[in-house]
Amino acid sequence: MKLAFVLYHYFPYGGLQRDFLRIAEACALRGHAIHVLTGAWQGEIPSWLEVTLIQARALTNHGRNRLFAQKMQQLLPDIGADVVVGFNRMAGLDVYFAADPCFAAKIASKKNPWLYRLLPRYRQFLAEERALFADSGAMILALTRRQIEDYQRHYQTPEARFQLLPPGIARDRAYSSESPQRRQAFRQANHIADDEFLLLLLGSGFRTKGLDRAIRALHNLPQALRDKTRLFVVGADDPAPFQRLAQQLGVEQQLRFWGGRDDVAEFLFGADLLLHPAYNEAAGMALIESLVAGLPVIATAVCGYAHYIRDSGGGEVISDPFDQAVFNARLQALLENPEQRQCYHQAGIAFGASADVYDMPARAAQLIESRRELVHG
């Protein structure tokens, strides 16, 4: 079977991009040919992928997206794909991997939603979403039940079109007998003493992940505690605005940016807390990666995977609407309470040993195969 995988751009350290590559690999291992249509590719191209770059030049991002979708539709007949799998919202898909939250729900939550609907970029985003969820029959691979409910509320999308995927984290994130030694080696290499604290923020898109909130919480700690606390940031984005904020607040010496990394597991084992005060997050793979690594988590309730924190007992969820003072207080309380951190650590390890959180790519590949029968009969 020949599959066309479509996404606006690929870079190695984005969550959606990692999911795309893992699902594509799972399909390739099942004997399918994968042809990728994308506007840009950063990094090495695996030998089992065929990649076509679509040049879509426009003055705005939404203009580029619109032109990309048009050119994609023109190329598809020549590719001859049995199933078209999209990782961004656009018309013409047979399967959509829903990595993003419902845009209509996001707009509706704004103070003056009508203002946003007047802007061209938001009108286009809503039109793309409507074309996919209201005006097509595409199978939707959803990550959370909340996503499904949002889309049904705004577009009345039939339940039968949704398939709820399990999370799909890499098994090297899970805590093992070697994790304590890996923790010690990581902390020694980075000159972090036993009585010092390492906070971790993991994920590309620093604004969305709430890095500004994390920096403010670090600044708010009592000086004696703040002086022995550091914040490592792993992900691909521009650090400059956040470096300026840290400098303004006097915590720039405690903040370090690492860019995108292939050794994320070492950071998970080496840290003391994961901070994920996201503004919006359809799922939040970093939350589950941290839980199974035994790393306690503080995250916001807007994250689609926040319920895993509650269910596992591996951390704390800050309720919505977000209150910076509450987040500050919870961070300080956890740093000052080693017994509570240990409870969260043990609960996360137990969760990782029993939960079904590793098999998303294989399940997605099975569903993509099943979609061919619906498309071609």
C-alpha positions as CSV (number, residue, x, y, z in Angstrom):
1,M,0.0,0.0,0.0
2,K,1.2,3.5,-0.8
3,L,0.7,6.2,1.8
4,A,1.0,10.0,1.4
5,F,2.0,11.7,4.7
6,V,1.4,15.4,4.7
7,L,2.7,18.1,7.1
8,Y,3.8,21.7,6.7
9,H,7.3,21.3,7.8
10,Y,9.5,18.7,9.6
11,F,12.2,19.3,12.2
12,P,13.6,16.7,14.5
13,Y,12.5,18.0,17.9
14,G,8.8,19.0,17.6
15,G,6.3,16.7,19.3
16,L,4.0,16.5,16.3
17,Q,7.0,15.8,14.0
18,R,8.3,13.0,16.3
19,D,4.8,11.4,16.2
20,F,4.7,11.8,12.4
21,L,8.1,10.0,12.0
22,R,7.2,7.2,14.5
23,I,3.9,6.5,12.8
24,A,5.5,6.6,9.3
25,E,8.1,4.1,10.5
26,A,5.5,1.8,12.0
27,C,3.7,1.9,8.6
28,A,6.9,1.2,6.8
29,L,7.7,-1.8,9.0
30,R,4.3,-3.2,8.0
31,G,5.4,-3.1,4.4
32,H,3.9,0.1,3.2
33,A,5.6,2.7,0.9
34,I,5.6,6.2,2.5
35,H,5.7,9.4,0.3
36,V,6.0,12.6,2.4
37,L,4.7,16.0,1.1
38,T,6.2,18.8,3.2
39,G,7.2,22.4,2.8
40,A,10.6,21.9,4.6
41,W,12.7,19.1,6.0
42,Q,15.4,19.7,8.6
43,G,17.8,16.8,9.3
44,E,18.6,13.5,7.7
45,I,15.9,11.8,5.6
46,P,15.5,8.1,6.4
47,S,16.2,5.8,3.5
48,W,12.7,4.3,3.7
49,L,11.0,7.7,3.0
50,E,10.4,9.4,-0.3
51,V,10.1,13.2,0.3
52,T,8.7,15.8,-2.0
53,L,9.3,19.5,-1.0
54,I,6.5,21.8,-1.8
55,Q,7.5,25.4,-2.4
56,A,4.8,27.7,-1.0
57,R,5.9,31.3,-0.9
58,A,3.6,34.0,0.5
59,L,3.8,37.0,2.7
60,T,2.0,35.4,5.7
61,N,2.0,32.0,7.4
62,H,-1.6,31.4,6.7
63,G,-1.0,32.4,3.1
64,R,1.8,29.8,2.8
65,N,-0.4,27.2,4.4
66,R,-3.2,27.9,1.9
67,L,-0.9,27.7,-1.1
68,F,0.8,24.5,0.3
69,A,-2.6,22.8,0.5
70,Q,-3.5,23.8,-3.0
71,K,-0.2,22.4,-4.4
72,M,-0.6,19.3,-2.3
73,Q,-3.9,18.6,-4.0
74,Q,-2.4,19.1,-7.4
75,L,0.4,16.6,-6.7
76,L,-1.7,13.8,-5.2
77,P,-2.9,12.3,-8.5
78,D,0.6,11.7,-9.7
79,I,1.7,10.1,-6.4
80,G,-1.2,7.6,-6.5
81,A,-1.5,7.2,-2.8
82,D,-4.0,4.7,-1.4
83,V,-4.5,6.8,1.8
84,V,-3.6,10.5,2.5
85,V,-2.6,11.0,6.1
86,G,-2.4,14.6,7.3
87,F,-0.7,16.1,10.4
88,N,-2.0,19.6,9.9
89,R,-5.6,20.7,9.3
90,M,-6.4,20.9,5.6
91,A,-9.0,19.6,3.1
92,G,-8.4,16.4,1.1
93,L,-7.3,14.1,3.8
94,D,-8.4,10.5,4.4
95,V,-6.9,10.4,7.9
96,Y,-6.0,13.3,10.2
97,F,-3.7,13.0,13.2
98,A,-5.2,15.6,15.6
99,A,-2.1,16.9,17.4
100,D,-3.6,20.4,17.9
101,P,-6.5,21.4,20.1
102,C,-9.8,22.5,18.6
103,F,-9.2,26.0,17.2
104,A,-12.9,27.0,17.4
105,A,-12.9,26.1,21.1
106,K,-9.8,28.2,21.6
107,I,-11.4,31.2,19.9
108,A,-14.6,30.8,21.8
109,S,-12.7,31.0,25.1
110,K,-11.3,34.4,24.2
111,K,-12.7,37.5,25.9
112,N,-13.9,39.0,22.6
113,P,-14.1,36.1,20.2
114,W,-15.7,38.1,17.5
115,L,-12.6,40.3,17.1
116,Y,-10.5,37.2,16.3
117,R,-13.0,36.0,13.7
118,L,-12.6,39.3,11.8
119,L,-8.9,38.7,11.1
120,P,-7.9,36.9,7.9
121,R,-5.6,34.4,9.5
122,Y,-8.2,33.3,12.0
123,R,-10.9,33.1,9.4
124,Q,-8.7,30.8,7.3
125,F,-7.9,28.6,10.3
126,L,-11.5,28.2,11.1
127,A,-12.3,27.4,7.5
128,E,-9.6,24.7,7.4
129,E,-11.0,23.2,10.5
130,R,-14.6,23.3,9.3
131,A,-13.6,21.7,6.0
132,L,-12.0,18.8,7.9
133,F,-14.4,18.2,10.7
134,A,-17.8,19.3,9.3
135,D,-17.5,18.9,5.5
136,S,-15.4,15.7,5.0
137,G,-15.4,12.0,6.0
138,A,-11.8,11.8,7.2
139,M,-10.9,9.5,10.0
140,I,-9.7,11.5,13.0
141,L,-7.0,10.0,15.2
142,A,-7.6,11.9,18.4
143,L,-5.2,12.0,21.4
144,T,-7.7,12.9,24.2
145,R,-11.4,12.6,24.9
146,R,-11.5,16.4,25.5
147,Q,-10.5,17.0,21.8
148,I,-13.3,14.8,20.6
149,E,-15.8,16.6,22.8
150,D,-14.6,20.0,21.6
151,Y,-14.8,19.1,18.0
152,Q,-18.3,17.6,18.4
153,R,-19.5,20.7,20.3
154,H,-18.4,23.0,17.5
155,Y,-18.8,20.9,14.4
156,Q,-21.2,18.1,15.3
157,T,-18.7,15.6,14.0
158,P,-20.1,12.0,14.2
159,E,-18.6,9.9,16.9
160,A,-17.8,7.1,14.4
161,R,-15.2,9.3,12.7
162,F,-13.0,9.5,15.8
163,Q,-10.5,6.9,16.9
164,L,-8.9,7.6,20.3
165,L,-5.2,6.7,20.3
166,P,-3.2,5.7,23.4
167,P,-0.2,7.8,24.2
168,G,3.0,6.7,22.5
169,I,6.1,7.5,24.4
170,A,9.5,5.9,23.8
171,R,10.2,3.1,26.2
172,D,13.7,4.5,27.0
173,R,11.9,7.1,29.1
174,A,10.7,4.5,31.6
175,Y,12.4,4.2,35.0
176,S,14.7,1.2,35.4
177,S,17.3,-0.2,37.7
178,E,19.9,1.9,35.9
179,S,18.1,5.2,36.3
180,P,19.7,6.2,39.7
181,Q,23.2,5.8,38.2
182,R,22.2,7.8,35.1
183,R,20.8,10.5,37.3
184,Q,24.0,10.7,39.3
185,A,26.1,10.8,36.2
186,F,24.0,13.6,34.6
187,R,24.1,15.7,37.7
188,Q,27.8,15.3,38.2
189,A,28.4,16.2,34.5
190,N,26.4,19.4,35.0
191,H,27.8,20.3,38.4
192,I,24.5,19.9,40.3
193,A,25.1,19.1,43.9
194,D,22.9,16.7,45.9
195,D,21.3,19.5,47.9
196,E,20.5,21.6,44.7
197,F,17.3,21.4,42.7
198,L,17.0,21.0,39.0
199,L,13.7,22.0,37.3
200,L,13.0,20.9,33.8
201,L,10.8,22.4,31.1
202,L,10.5,20.1,28.0
203,G,9.1,20.9,24.6
204,S,9.3,23.1,21.6
205,G,7.2,26.3,21.5
206,F,8.3,28.0,24.7
207,R,5.5,30.5,24.8
208,T,2.8,27.8,24.5
209,K,4.5,25.6,27.1
210,G,4.4,28.5,29.6
211,L,8.2,29.1,30.0
212,D,7.5,32.7,31.1
213,R,5.3,31.3,34.0
214,A,8.1,28.9,35.0
215,I,10.7,31.7,35.0
216,R,8.4,33.9,37.2
217,A,7.9,31.0,39.6
218,L,11.7,30.5,39.8
219,H,12.1,34.2,40.6
220,N,9.4,34.1,43.3
221,L,11.2,31.5,45.4
222,P,12.8,32.6,48.6
223,Q,16.3,33.7,47.9
224,A,18.0,30.9,49.8
225,L,15.9,28.3,47.9
226,R,16.2,30.2,44.6
227,D,20.0,30.3,44.8
228,K,20.2,26.5,44.8
229,T,17.6,25.9,42.1
230,R,18.2,25.8,38.4
231,L,15.9,25.6,35.4
232,F,17.0,23.6,32.3
233,V,14.9,24.1,29.1
234,V,15.0,21.5,26.4
235,G,13.3,22.2,23.0
236,A,13.6,24.0,19.7
237,D,12.6,27.7,19.8
238,D,14.0,31.2,20.1
239,P,15.3,31.6,23.7
240,A,15.9,35.4,23.4
241,P,12.6,36.8,24.8
242,F,12.9,34.4,27.8
243,Q,16.5,35.2,28.4
244,R,15.5,38.9,28.6
245,L,12.7,38.1,31.0
246,A,15.1,36.1,33.2
247,Q,17.6,38.9,33.1
248,Q,14.9,41.4,34.1
249,L,14.0,39.2,37.1
250,G,17.6,38.5,38.1
251,V,17.5,34.7,37.5
252,E,19.5,34.5,34.2
253,Q,22.3,32.6,36.0
254,Q,19.9,29.8,37.0
255,L,18.5,29.4,33.5
256,R,20.0,27.3,30.7
257,F,18.7,26.5,27.2
258,W,19.8,23.2,25.6
259,G,17.9,23.3,22.3
260,G,16.5,20.1,20.8
261,R,18.1,16.9,22.2
262,D,18.2,13.2,21.4
263,D,19.1,12.4,25.1
264,V,15.9,13.6,26.7
265,A,15.8,10.6,29.0
266,E,18.9,11.7,30.8
267,F,17.3,15.1,31.6
268,L,14.2,13.3,32.9
269,F,16.2,11.1,35.3
270,G,18.5,14.0,36.3
271,A,15.8,16.5,37.2
272,D,13.8,16.9,40.4
273,L,10.6,18.4,38.9
274,L,9.0,18.9,35.5
275,L,7.3,22.3,35.1
276,H,4.6,22.4,32.4
277,P,2.5,25.5,33.0
278,A,1.2,25.5,29.4
279,Y,-1.2,28.0,28.1
280,N,-2.8,25.4,25.8
281,E,-1.8,21.8,25.1
282,A,-3.9,19.3,23.1
283,A,-2.1,16.4,24.9
284,G,1.3,16.9,26.5
285,M,3.6,14.0,25.8
286,A,6.2,15.4,28.2
287,L,3.8,14.9,31.1
288,I,3.7,11.1,30.5
289,E,7.4,10.9,29.7
290,S,8.1,12.4,33.1
291,L,5.7,10.3,35.0
292,V,7.1,7.0,33.7
293,A,10.6,8.3,34.4
294,G,9.6,8.9,38.0
295,L,9.9,12.6,37.7
296,P,7.2,14.5,39.6
297,V,5.1,16.9,37.5
298,I,3.4,20.3,38.0
299,A,1.2,21.1,35.0
300,T,-1.8,23.1,34.1
301,A,-5.3,21.7,33.8
302,V,-5.6,22.8,30.1
303,C,-3.2,19.9,29.1
304,G,-5.1,17.1,27.5
305,Y,-3.0,14.5,29.3
306,A,-3.3,16.3,32.7
307,H,-5.7,13.5,33.8
308,Y,-2.8,11.1,33.8
309,I,-1.1,13.1,36.5
310,R,-4.3,12.9,38.7
311,D,-4.9,9.2,37.8
312,S,-1.3,8.1,38.6
313,G,-0.8,10.4,41.6
314,G,2.6,11.4,40.1
315,G,2.3,15.1,40.5
316,E,0.0,18.1,40.7
317,V,-2.4,19.9,38.4
318,I,-2.9,23.7,38.6
319,S,-6.6,24.4,38.0
320,D,-7.9,26.7,35.2
321,P,-8.0,29.7,35.1
322,F,-4.3,29.8,35.8
323,D,-3.1,31.7,38.9
324,Q,0.6,32.5,38.9
325,A,0.6,32.9,42.7
326,V,-0.9,29.4,43.1
327,F,1.7,27.9,40.8
328,N,4.5,29.8,42.6
329,A,3.3,28.4,46.0
330,R,3.0,24.8,44.8
331,L,6.5,24.9,43.3
332,Q,8.0,26.2,46.6
333,A,6.0,23.7,48.7
334,L,7.2,20.8,46.6
335,L,10.9,21.9,46.7
336,E,10.6,22.1,50.5
337,N,8.9,18.7,50.9
338,P,11.1,15.8,49.9
339,E,8.6,13.2,51.3
340,Q,5.9,14.5,48.9
341,R,8.3,14.4,45.9
342,Q,9.3,10.9,46.8
343,C,5.6,9.8,46.9
344,Y,5.1,11.3,43.4
345,H,8.3,9.6,42.2
346,Q,7.1,6.2,43.3
347,A,3.6,6.7,41.9
348,G,5.0,7.6,38.5
349,I,7.2,4.6,38.4
350,A,4.3,2.3,39.3
351,F,2.2,4.0,36.6
352,G,4.9,3.5,33.9
353,A,5.1,-0.2,34.8
354,S,1.4,-0.9,34.2
355,A,-0.1,1.7,31.9
356,D,-0.7,1.4,28.2
357,V,1.2,4.4,27.1
358,Y,3.8,3.1,24.6
359,D,2.0,1.7,21.6
360,M,0.4,4.6,19.8
361,P,2.5,4.3,16.5
362,A,1.5,0.7,16.0
363,R,-2.2,1.4,16.7
364,A,-2.2,4.4,14.4
365,A,-0.6,2.2,11.6
366,Q,-3.4,-0.3,12.0
367,L,-6.1,2.3,11.8
368,I,-4.5,3.9,8.7
369,E,-4.6,0.4,7.1
370,S,-8.2,0.0,7.9
371,R,-9.0,3.4,6.3
372,R,-7.9,2.1,2.9
373,E,-10.9,-0.3,2.9
374,L,-13.3,2.6,3.6
375,V,-11.7,4.8,0.9
376,H,-11.4,2.1,-1.9
377,G,-13.9,-0.5,-0.8
